[in-house]
């Protein structure tokens, strides 16, 4: 996500969990389990500070009284909202109906979450005015407000988008910078399988001489070419900075030389913590806080090419991609919807749920320059996650794949409000 390089200093990109994703076929399954257990026992003391989350002081979501309800005005079209809802329903269809989902101190089943979205769709289809529909939503749904960073509802919004880049499926003198799929020696160890206290925590490693060690860093992959000539390249790009920011966004659309397009989306990471290059450039007095945007960082790297390897290598996190039919695809394994999908901390907020946001967006002049910021509100669906998106005070909005989306994602860093909706008829447990 774009906000990683501005805000994050210690997070790694999220991924699907599992004991082993694509292990080398050199050992038996029992050996892998034994190896993982030894690794956890020897590593848990030194890494306790890494794998433990901070204790939540207040609930992430608190139900609000009718007098405090927001206006529920929506600045986007109905069709995009229905598309986003249908994609969350597709996700829920793959889950057991009795699986539980937490709303702050309340718990609902996936069946109730699904019914809630269907009821919302029914209201959208009613032959009523927009005002009457908003009143019906307020009557039908309970709204939970996110506690935010300090418990007062202060949520920081950033944005991400899907860049459209020129590329080639074959390496050429112009297209020399690879985008890789997940390597076959990439091992994911699910710590929750060994100790319940580590539920949801994981380690990413590779095995060398029977020992699990951290996976290659960005510097090792890009500068030392640790993955070269292994047939892992999906596509080649012409600019290493474009490749770097593609990792930040987590997905992209590649325009190939034959005129066709290739959709690629996040699949895995190398497991190393994210380190912000924007923060690095500010700390070293090379950019001011007002200059730290995607454009500002790109301009600095273009004007200081000799510094590029060290600056990009500062962020050790590396992303591996997959080809998708239609995308980009979020963490729910369904396509995200421009302006309608948000990324949040999956351990804090209910996945796939209907939400409502209030924040600001940029107003552009004819040349594409930001001339002001204006408040907006809309319904969104919680369909993605991000490495820098941790806790109840962070939201990343998927802005889309056009020029406005690029500008909005590159500059959005505003505090706003986040609410989640669930029908009042759904009974909490």
TORBA-515294 format. One record per residue (C-alpha): residue number from 1; residue in three letters; x, y, z. Coordinates in steps of 0.2 Angstrom, whole numbers, plus 2048, in hexadecimal, padded with zeros to 3 digits. Layout:
BEGIN
<NUM,ALA,<X,Y,Z>> ...
//
This chain:
BEGIN
<1,UNK,<800,800,800>> <2,UNK,<806,812,7FC>> <3,UNK,<805,817,80E>> <4,UNK,<813,80B,813>> <5,UNK,<821,815,80D>> <6,UNK,<81B,825,815>> <7,UNK,<815,81F,826>> <8,UNK,<81B,80D,82A>> <9,UNK,<82C,809,832>> <10,UNK,<82A,7F7,838>> <11,UNK,<81B,7EE,830>> <12,UNK,<81C,7E0,822>> <13,UNK,<810,7DD,814>> <14,UNK,<802,7D1,819>> <15,UNK,<7FE,7C1,811>> <16,UNK,<7F3,7B2,812>> <17,UNK,<7F8,7A6,820>> <18,UNK,<7FE,794,81F>> <19,UNK,<80B,789,826>> <20,UNK,<814,787,816>> <21,UNK,<80F,78F,805>> <22,UNK,<81C,788,7F9>> <23,UNK,<82A,77F,802>> <24,UNK,<838,777,7F9>> <25,UNK,<835,764,7F7>> <26,UNK,<844,75E,801>> <27,UNK,<83D,759,812>> <28,UNK,<82E,750,819>> <29,UNK,<81F,759,820>> <30,UNK,<824,753,831>> <31,UNK,<835,75A,82F>> <32,UNK,<82E,76B,82A>> <33,UNK,<823,76B,83A>> <34,UNK,<831,766,845>> <35,UNK,<83C,773,83D>> <36,UNK,<82F,781,83F>> <37,UNK,<82D,77C,851>> <38,UNK,<83F,77D,855>> <39,UNK,<840,78E,84C>> <40,UNK,<832,795,856>> <41,UNK,<839,78F,867>> <42,UNK,<84A,796,863>> <43,UNK,<843,7A6,85C>> <44,UNK,<834,7AA,867>> <45,UNK,<83E,7B2,876>> <46,UNK,<848,7BE,86B>> <47,UNK,<839,7C3,860>> <48,UNK,<82C,7C5,86D>> <49,UNK,<82B,7D7,86A>> <50,UNK,<829,7D4,857>> <51,UNK,<81B,7C8,857>> <52,UNK,<810,7CF,865>> <53,UNK,<803,7DC,862>> <54,UNK,<801,7EB,86D>> <55,UNK,<7F2,7E8,879>> <56,UNK,<7E2,7F1,874>> <57,UNK,<7DD,7FD,882>> <58,UNK,<7CB,801,87B>> <59,UNK,<7C0,7F7,86F>> <60,UNK,<7C5,7FA,85C>> <61,UNK,<7B2,7FD,859>> <62,UNK,<7A5,804,864>> <63,UNK,<793,805,860>> <64,UNK,<78C,817,85E>> <65,UNK,<77C,81E,864>> <66,UNK,<76E,824,857>> <67,UNK,<772,836,85B>> <68,UNK,<784,834,855>> <69,UNK,<781,82C,845>> <70,UNK,<789,834,836>> <71,UNK,<77F,83A,827>> <72,UNK,<784,82B,81C>> <73,UNK,<785,835,80C>> <74,UNK,<78F,82C,7FE>> <75,UNK,<799,835,7F1>> <76,UNK,<79B,827,7E5>> <77,UNK,<78F,81D,7D9>> <78,UNK,<784,80F,7DF>> <79,UNK,<78B,803,7D2>> <80,UNK,<79D,803,7D9>> <81,UNK,<795,800,7EB>> <82,UNK,<78B,7F1,7E5>> <83,UNK,<79A,7EA,7DC>> <84,UNK,<7A5,7EC,7EC>> <85,UNK,<797,7E4,7F7>> <86,UNK,<795,7D5,7EB>> <87,UNK,<7A8,7D2,7ED>> <88,UNK,<7A6,7D1,7FF>> <89,UNK,<798,7C5,7FD>> <90,UNK,<7A3,7BA,7F2>> <91,UNK,<7AF,7BA,800>> <92,UNK,<7A2,7B5,80D>> <93,UNK,<79C,7A7,802>> <94,UNK,<7AC,79E,804>> <95,UNK,<7AB,79E,817>> <96,UNK,<7A1,794,824>> <97,UNK,<791,79C,828>> <98,UNK,<795,79A,83B>> <99,UNK,<7A6,7A1,83B>> <100,UNK,<7A7,7B0,847>> <101,UNK,<7AB,7C2,843>> <102,UNK,<7AF,7CF,850>> <103,UNK,<7A8,7E1,851>> <104,UNK,<7B0,7E8,860>> <105,UNK,<7A9,7E0,86F>> <106,UNK,<79B,7D7,864>> <107,UNK,<79D,7C7,85A>> <108,UNK,<793,7C3,84A>> <109,UNK,<793,7B4,83F>> <110,UNK,<798,7B4,82C>> <111,UNK,<785,7B0,829>> <112,UNK,<780,7C0,831>> <113,UNK,<78D,7CA,829>> <114,UNK,<787,7C4,818>> <115,UNK,<775,7C7,81C>> <116,UNK,<77A,7D9,821>> <117,UNK,<781,7DC,810>> <118,UNK,<772,7D5,808>> <119,UNK,<766,7E0,812>> <120,UNK,<771,7EF,80D>> <121,UNK,<770,7EB,7FB>> <122,UNK,<75D,7E9,7FD>> <123,UNK,<75C,7FB,803>> <124,UNK,<767,801,7F5>> <125,UNK,<75A,7FA,7E9>> <126,UNK,<74B,802,7F1>> <127,UNK,<741,80F,7E7>> <128,UNK,<745,81C,7F4>> <129,UNK,<74E,82D,7F4>> <130,UNK,<760,82D,7FA>> <131,UNK,<75B,835,80A>> <132,UNK,<74E,828,80D>> <133,UNK,<75A,81A,80A>> <134,UNK,<766,822,816>> <135,UNK,<758,823,823>> <136,UNK,<754,810,820>> <137,UNK,<767,80C,822>> <138,UNK,<767,815,833>> <139,UNK,<758,80B,838>> <140,UNK,<75E,7FA,833>> <141,UNK,<771,7FB,837>> <142,UNK,<77B,7FD,847>> <143,UNK,<78B,808,844>> <144,UNK,<79B,805,84D>> <145,UNK,<7A8,812,84D>> <146,UNK,<7BB,80E,84C>> <147,UNK,<7C4,813,85C>> <148,UNK,<7D3,81A,852>> <149,UNK,<7E4,81D,858>> <150,UNK,<7E0,824,869>> <151,UNK,<7CF,81E,86C>> <152,UNK,<7C7,82E,867>> <153,UNK,<7C2,828,855>> <154,UNK,<7D2,830,84D>> <155,UNK,<7D5,825,83D>> <156,UNK,<7E3,829,831>> <157,UNK,<7DE,826,81F>> <158,UNK,<7EB,823,811>> <159,UNK,<7E8,81D,7FF>> <160,UNK,<7EF,810,7F3>> <161,UNK,<7EC,80D,7E1>> <162,UNK,<7F0,801,7D2>> <163,UNK,<7FD,808,7C7>> <164,UNK,<7FD,805,7B5>> <165,UNK,<80F,802,7AF>> <166,UNK,<817,7FD,79F>> <167,UNK,<81F,7EC,79F>> <168,UNK,<825,7DC,796>> <169,UNK,<823,7CA,799>> <170,UNK,<835,7C8,792>> <171,UNK,<845,7D1,798>> <172,UNK,<84B,7DE,78C>> <173,UNK,<858,7EB,78C>> <174,UNK,<84A,7F7,792>> <175,UNK,<840,7EC,79D>> <176,UNK,<84D,7E6,7A9>> <177,UNK,<845,7E6,7BB>> <178,UNK,<83B,7D6,7BF>> <179,UNK,<82B,7D4,7C9>> <180,UNK,<82C,7C3,7D1>> <181,UNK,<81F,7B5,7D6>> <182,UNK,<821,7AD,7E7>> <183,UNK,<831,7A2,7E7>> <184,UNK,<831,78F,7EA>> <185,UNK,<83C,791,7F9>> <186,UNK,<831,79D,802>> <187,UNK,<82A,795,812>> <188,UNK,<81C,79D,81D>> <189,UNK,<81C,796,82F>> <190,UNK,<80B,799,838>> <191,UNK,<810,79B,84A>> <192,UNK,<7FE,799,850>> <193,UNK,<7FF,786,84C>> <194,UNK,<80C,784,859>> <195,UNK,<806,790,867>> <196,UNK,<7F5,798,868>> <197,UNK,<7FC,7A8,86F>> <198,UNK,<804,7AB,85E>> <199,UNK,<7F4,7A9,854>> <200,UNK,<7F5,7B3,844>> <201,UNK,<808,7B5,846>> <202,UNK,<814,7AE,839>> <203,UNK,<826,7AD,833>> <204,UNK,<82C,7AD,821>> <205,UNK,<83C,7A3,81E>> <206,UNK,<846,799,812>> <207,UNK,<850,789,817>> <208,UNK,<863,788,815>> <209,UNK,<86C,778,81A>> <210,UNK,<85D,773,825>> <211,UNK,<85C,784,82E>> <212,UNK,<84D,790,82C>> <213,UNK,<854,7A2,829>> <214,UNK,<84C,7B2,824>> <215,UNK,<848,7B4,812>> <216,UNK,<852,7BF,806>> <217,UNK,<851,7D2,809>> <218,UNK,<84D,7DF,7FB>> <219,UNK,<85F,7E3,7FA>> <220,UNK,<864,7D1,7F7>> <221,UNK,<856,7CE,7EA>> <222,UNK,<859,7DE,7E0>> <223,UNK,<86B,7E2,7E2>> <224,UNK,<873,7D0,7E5>> <225,UNK,<866,7C8,7D9>> <226,UNK,<862,7BA,7E5>> <227,UNK,<853,7B4,7DB>> <228,UNK,<85B,7B6,7C9>> <229,UNK,<859,7A8,7BC>> <230,UNK,<84C,79E,7C6>> <231,UNK,<83E,7A1,7BA>> <232,UNK,<834,7AC,7C7>> <233,UNK,<832,7BB,7BC>> <234,UNK,<81F,7C0,7B8>> <235,UNK,<823,7D0,7AF>> <236,UNK,<832,7DC,7AC>> <237,UNK,<831,7EF,7AF>> <238,UNK,<83B,7FD,7A8>> <239,UNK,<83D,807,7B9>> <240,UNK,<843,800,7CA>> <241,UNK,<83A,80E,7D2>> <242,UNK,<82A,809,7CA>> <243,UNK,<82D,7F7,7D0>> <244,UNK,<830,7FD,7E2>> <245,UNK,<820,807,7E2>> <246,UNK,<816,7F8,7DB>> <247,UNK,<81C,7EF,7EA>> <248,UNK,<815,7FD,7F5>> <249,UNK,<804,7FD,7EC>> <250,UNK,<803,7EA,7EC>> <251,UNK,<7FB,7E8,7DB>> <252,UNK,<7FC,7F0,7CA>> <253,UNK,<7F7,7EF,7B8>> <254,UNK,<805,7EB,7AB>> <255,UNK,<803,7F1,799>> <256,UNK,<80D,7E5,78F>> <257,UNK,<815,7E8,77E>> <258,UNK,<808,7DF,774>> <259,UNK,<7FB,7EB,77B>> <260,UNK,<7F3,7DF,787>> <261,UNK,<7F2,7E2,79A>> <262,UNK,<7F8,7D7,7A8>> <263,UNK,<7F0,7D8,7BA>> <264,UNK,<7FC,7D4,7C8>> <265,UNK,<7F8,7D4,7DA>> <266,UNK,<801,7D1,7EB>> <267,UNK,<804,7BE,7F0>> <268,UNK,<811,7BE,7FD>> <269,UNK,<81F,7C8,805>> <270,UNK,<831,7C4,80A>> <271,UNK,<82C,7C6,81D>> <272,UNK,<838,7D4,820>> <273,UNK,<831,7E4,829>> <274,UNK,<82C,7F2,81F>> <275,UNK,<838,801,820>> <276,UNK,<832,812,81A>> <277,UNK,<83D,81A,80D>> <278,UNK,<832,82A,80F>> <279,UNK,<837,82A,821>> <280,UNK,<849,827,81D>> <281,UNK,<84A,836,811>> <282,UNK,<842,841,81E>> <283,UNK,<84E,83B,82C>> <284,UNK,<85D,83F,821>> <285,UNK,<856,850,81D>> <286,UNK,<854,84C,80A>> <287,UNK,<842,84F,809>> <288,UNK,<836,859,814>> <289,UNK,<826,852,81B>> <290,UNK,<81C,85C,80E>> <291,UNK,<827,854,800>> <292,UNK,<825,842,805>> <293,UNK,<818,83C,7F9>> <294,UNK,<81A,82F,7EB>> <295,UNK,<81E,83D,7DF>> <296,UNK,<82B,845,7EB>> <297,UNK,<834,835,7EE>> <298,UNK,<834,830,7DB>> <299,UNK,<83B,841,7D7>> <300,UNK,<849,840,7E4>> <301,UNK,<84E,82F,7DE>> <302,UNK,<84E,835,7CC>> <303,UNK,<859,844,7D0>> <304,UNK,<865,839,7DB>> <305,UNK,<867,828,7D2>> <306,UNK,<877,824,7DB>> <307,UNK,<86D,823,7EB>> <308,UNK,<85F,818,7E5>> <309,UNK,<866,807,7E9>> <310,UNK,<869,80C,7FB>> <311,UNK,<858,815,7FD>> <312,UNK,<84E,807,7F6>> <313,UNK,<858,7FA,7FF>> <314,UNK,<853,802,80F>> <315,UNK,<842,7FA,80E>> <316,UNK,<846,7E8,810>> <317,UNK,<834,7E2,80D>> <318,UNK,<832,7DA,7FC>> <319,UNK,<821,7D5,7F3>> <320,UNK,<81E,7C6,7E8>> <321,UNK,<810,7C7,7DC>> <322,UNK,<803,7BC,7D3>> <323,UNK,<7F9,7BE,7C3>> <324,UNK,<7E7,7C1,7C5>> <325,UNK,<7D9,7C1,7B8>> <326,UNK,<7D1,7D1,7BE>> <327,UNK,<7D8,7DC,7CB>> <328,UNK,<7E0,7E2,7D6>> <329,UNK,<7DB,7D5,7E2>> <330,UNK,<7DB,7D8,7F5>> <331,UNK,<7DE,7CE,804>> <332,UNK,<7CD,7C6,803>> <333,UNK,<7D2,7BF,7F2>> <334,UNK,<7C5,7C9,7E9>> <335,UNK,<7C8,7D8,7DE>> <336,UNK,<7C8,7E9,7E7>> <337,UNK,<7BD,7F7,7E1>> <338,UNK,<7C4,808,7DE>> <339,UNK,<7BE,815,7EB>> <340,UNK,<7B4,807,7F4>> <341,UNK,<7C1,7FB,7FB>> <342,UNK,<7CA,7FF,80B>> <343,UNK,<7D9,7F6,813>> <344,UNK,<7DA,7F4,826>> <345,UNK,<7E2,7EA,833>> <346,UNK,<7DA,7D9,831>> <347,UNK,<7DC,7D4,843>> <348,UNK,<7D2,7E4,849>> <349,UNK,<7C4,7E6,83D>> <350,UNK,<7B7,7DA,835>> <351,UNK,<7BD,7D4,824>> <352,UNK,<7B1,7D7,815>> <353,UNK,<7A6,7E2,820>> <354,UNK,<79C,7F1,81A>> <355,UNK,<7A4,802,821>> <356,UNK,<7A1,814,81F>> <357,UNK,<7AF,821,81E>> <358,UNK,<7B0,834,820>> <359,UNK,<7C0,83D,81B>> <360,UNK,<7C7,849,80E>> <361,UNK,<7CC,847,7FB>> <362,UNK,<7D6,852,7F0>> <363,UNK,<7CF,85E,7E3>> <364,UNK,<7D9,860,7D3>> <365,UNK,<7DB,86E,7C7>> <366,UNK,<7DB,86B,7B4>> <367,UNK,<7EE,867,7B5>> <368,UNK,<7EC,859,7C2>> <369,UNK,<7F3,864,7D0>> <370,UNK,<7EA,863,7E1>> <371,UNK,<7E2,874,7E5>> <372,UNK,<7D8,86F,7F5>> <373,UNK,<7D1,861,7FF>> <374,UNK,<7BF,85E,802>> <375,UNK,<7B5,853,80E>> <376,UNK,<7AC,843,807>> <377,UNK,<7A4,834,80E>> <378,UNK,<79F,823,807>> <379,UNK,<79B,811,80A>> <380,UNK,<7AA,806,808>> <381,UNK,<7AE,7F3,80B>> <382,UNK,<7BC,7ED,815>> <383,UNK,<7C5,7E1,809>> <384,UNK,<7D8,7E3,80A>> <385,UNK,<7E6,7E5,816>> <386,UNK,<7F7,7ED,816>> <387,UNK,<808,7EC,81E>> <388,UNK,<807,7FD,826>> <389,UNK,<7F5,7FC,82A>> <390,UNK,<7F5,7F7,83C>> <391,UNK,<7E9,7FB,84A>> <392,UNK,<7D8,803,84B>> <393,UNK,<7DF,814,845>> <394,UNK,<7E4,810,834>> <395,UNK,<7DB,80E,823>> <396,UNK,<7E2,80D,811>> <397,UNK,<7D5,812,804>> <398,UNK,<7D7,809,7F3>> <399,UNK,<7D5,818,7E7>> <400,UNK,<7D4,80F,7D6>> <401,UNK,<7E0,80E,7C7>> <402,UNK,<7DE,81F,7BE>> <403,UNK,<7E8,82F,7C0>> <404,UNK,<7DD,837,7CD>> <405,UNK,<7DF,827,7D7>> <406,UNK,<7F2,828,7D6>> <407,UNK,<7F2,83B,7DC>> <408,UNK,<7E6,837,7EA>> <409,UNK,<7EF,828,7F0>> <410,UNK,<800,831,7EF>> <411,UNK,<7FA,83F,7FA>> <412,UNK,<7EC,839,805>> <413,UNK,<7F1,83A,817>> <414,UNK,<7E2,840,821>> <415,UNK,<7D9,83C,831>> <416,UNK,<7C7,837,82F>> <417,UNK,<7B9,82C,836>> <418,UNK,<7B6,819,834>> <419,UNK,<7A6,810,838>> <420,UNK,<7A1,7FE,835>> <421,UNK,<78E,7F9,832>> <422,UNK,<785,7E9,837>> <423,UNK,<772,7E7,837>> <424,UNK,<76A,7E9,848>> <425,UNK,<760,7D9,844>> <426,UNK,<771,7CF,845>> <427,UNK,<772,7CA,857>> <428,UNK,<783,7CC,860>> <429,UNK,<78A,7BF,86B>> 
//
